[in-house]
Every structure is written in structure tokens, then in C-alpha cells.
């Protein structure tokens, strides 16, 4: 891996990103083109719109990150691209671009799993992670916990049965009449009532598993609004605080259980919801009390970005992993075999 230069391309959903990463962790350039304004009128991501925006943005972003990193095409050692999971059309745009660049330059490319890359983001611009670790992914589409022996060696411990944490934030925001994207707005409202400790009822699985479920919480919030309509801003603040307290409590409950079972050296956190300051603070307090190292990337590497794709791609290339030009994208890979791309 020393002196390797990898170009990363991320196009799994509604953010287009390109990055140059050196030696698997040093980010030389990382650019993201947001599509929020394009999707805002629809109240959510429109797959066809997202795909077309990726097609327009990838050529511009790849040239820009090469310029920022002062790197030429011929300096690249490999290409890494998100191949799963995500919107199938959006994924195929990025994958096709990566194949074309790799073919033209005569260099290898790797097809990266987006969720594995969210975990690897903790390594970017930072020291190596102390293993074994527990990995927590909290994003718009995923809420999952893993046991990590080392990069590339994972065991899925729990996942969501329905709504993910980020999805629940966005759906509750819509119920509250907030603008899209609403998740960060719910967090801002909740931050105005740090004294609130109340929660909504929690979910426990009948089979005693520690899987997540947030659909019932979303329903509870909807019923609360139906029976007690929000009259003013204070009402929104109190409701947001109760909702966020419940989500954080559900996450901490499961994290604690696996900490007690595995006694890891580190907790690695990734995904867009890892930008939530209340979550970061709660996890920091919990890990400090246990003497466990908390590894949460800065917010720019928590949301969708190509630096995490390039970093993980560089690691995989160093292990001899290569993708064939026949490789395809997968919208929803099976979760029983974490991060296996075929």
C-alpha cells in the first residue's frame, strides 16, 4: 500500500462524490456534489433524477479532485467505486465510470460495499484502529452492529427489521411538518431541550434478538401528533427531544449488550446519523466509562463520501482483491454475509 494513489467514486444515492486517497488513509482531496435542492420539491430522493445528476457530476468531480491533489491520471494505482447497496441506477452510473477509467488507464478497480466503507471511514486521516472492535453503522438506510476482528473480517450482530435510524428521523420530521431533509432539523429541535428525559415506548423482539426496529416508534410519534396536535415551536422541541432520546436509548442498549459480551478495544461508528452530536456525546460518555476507544470520523466522512470508498479500496487492492469488468451493482445484498460482493 505505501505510496498508493486511489481514486474513489461514490454514487449510491443522492450525493455524488470523488476523492483521492494516498496509502489507504491520507485524504488528498474529497469533493461532494449535493442533490438536496433537486429532490426537495418531491420530499425525498427520486431515483431517475439522482442517476442523471450523477452522470453530470462524476466527470467534473474526478477532474477537480485530481487538480486539488496535484495528481495526474497516470499517477493512479487503482480505482474504487461503490457497487452496493443503493439505488441500482445510481450505482450503475458510478460503476460504469470506474470501469471506463480503469480500462483506459490499464489499472485495477475494486467494487466496494458502501456500509463497510462507512466503518473504514474511521481510519481516514487518523491512526490505525485497535482491534477487535464493535462496529456501529447508523445511516438513512441502515442501523447495524458488527464484531470486527480486522478490516475485512466481520460478523453481523444485529440489524434493523424495518426502518433504520436515519429513516426514522426523516419520517418523523415529515410528520412534524419539517422541510426535507428533516433529520438534522429534528436534532436541532431536540438540542433545545436537553433537560427532557422522557421517551416513547421501546421495541424488544419476541425472539430475544437484539435487532433494531424503529417503525413502531414512528407510529407512536404519529399517534402523539394526532391526539395532541403541535400548537407551537415548544411543542415541536419537546416531541423531537422525546423521539431522539428514544432512538439514542435503543442504540445504547444494544451497544452496551455487545460491549459486555465481546469486551472490544474500540467502538467504530459510521454513517450519516453519526453526525448527530447527541449520539456522539452519549457514545463518548459510555466508552470512556468502559475504557474503550471511540472512533467516530469527522462529520465530512460520516455522510456519503468517496474518501471512505477510496480508502477501503486501497486496502482491498493491497490484499490482492480485484473486480472483473463483468462486475455489476447490487441494490440490496444479503445481510447474512456482510459485505460479500459477487
BELTA-V307021 format. One record per pair of residues at least 6 apart in sequence whose C-alpha atoms are under 7 Angstrom apart, sorted by the first residue. I is the first residue (numbers start at 1). J is the second residue. Records with the same first field share a line. If there is no record, write none. Layout:
I = J  J
This chain:
1 = 23  24  314  318
2 = 23
3 = 22  23
4 = 22  23  77
5 = 20  21  22  23  76  77  78
6 = 20  21  22  76  77  78  79  80  310  314
7 = 19  20  21  78  79  80  310
8 = 18  19  20  79  80  81  306  307  309  310
9 = 17  18  19  80  81  82  94  306  309
10 = 16  17  18  81  82  94  305  306  309
11 = 17  54  82  90  91  94
12 = 82  85  86  87  90  91
13 = 50  86  87  90
14 = 35  45  50
15 = 32  33  34  35  304
16 = 32  33  34  54  57  58
17 = 31  32  33  61  305  306
18 = 30  31  32  61  62  65  306
19 = 29  30  31  65  306  307  310
20 = 27  28  29  30  65  69  307  310
21 = 27  28  307  310  311
22 = 28
24 = 311  312  314  315
25 = 123  124  125  311
26 = 124  125
27 = 124  125  307
28 = 69
29 = 65  68  69
30 = 65  306  307
31 = 61  65
32 = 305
39 = 45  46
40 = 180
43 = 180
47 = 87
50 = 90
51 = 89  90  93
54 = 90  93
55 = 93
66 = 72
74 = 105
77 = 107
78 = 107  108  109
79 = 98  102  108  109  110
80 = 109  110  111  112  309  310  313
81 = 94  95  98  110  111  112  309
82 = 91  111  112  113  114  309
83 = 91  95  111  112  113  329  330
84 = 113  114  329  330  331  332  333
85 = 113  114  330  331  332  333
86 = 331  332
87 = 331
88 = 329  330  331
91 = 329
92 = 329
99 = 325
102 = 108  109
108 = 322
109 = 322  323
110 = 313  322  323
111 = 323
112 = 309  313
113 = 339
116 = 339
117 = 308  309  312
118 = 270  271  302  308
119 = 135  137  268  269  270
120 = 308  312
121 = 270  297  301  308
122 = 268  295  296  297
123 = 129
130 = 265  266
131 = 149  150  265  266
132 = 148  149  150  264  265  266
133 = 147  148  149  264  265  266  267  268
134 = 145  146  147  148  264  266  267  268
135 = 145  146  147  148  267  268  269
136 = 144  145  146  268  269  270
137 = 143  144  145  269  270  271
138 = 144  165  166  270  271  272  273  274
139 = 164  165  166  271  272  273
140 = 164  165  166  167  272
141 = 164  166  167
142 = 160  164
143 = 159  160  164  165
144 = 158  159  160
145 = 156  157  158  159
146 = 154  155  156  157
147 = 154  155  156  157
148 = 154  155
154 = 338
155 = 338
156 = 338
158 = 210  211
159 = 211  212
160 = 211  212  213
161 = 211  212  213
162 = 213  214  215
163 = 213  214  215
164 = 214
165 = 214
166 = 183  273
168 = 214  218
169 = 183  186
170 = 181  182  183
172 = 218
173 = 182  183  186
174 = 182
175 = 222
186 = 240
187 = 276
189 = 237  240
190 = 237  238  240  241  244
192 = 237
193 = 237  238  241
196 = 241
197 = 245
198 = 242
199 = 242  243  245  246
200 = 217  242  243  246
203 = 213
210 = 254
230 = 236
248 = 279
265 = 292  293
266 = 292  293  294  295
267 = 293  294  295
268 = 294  295  296
269 = 295  296
270 = 296  302
271 = 302  303
272 = 302  303
274 = 280  302
275 = 299  302
284 = 294
287 = 293  294
301 = 308
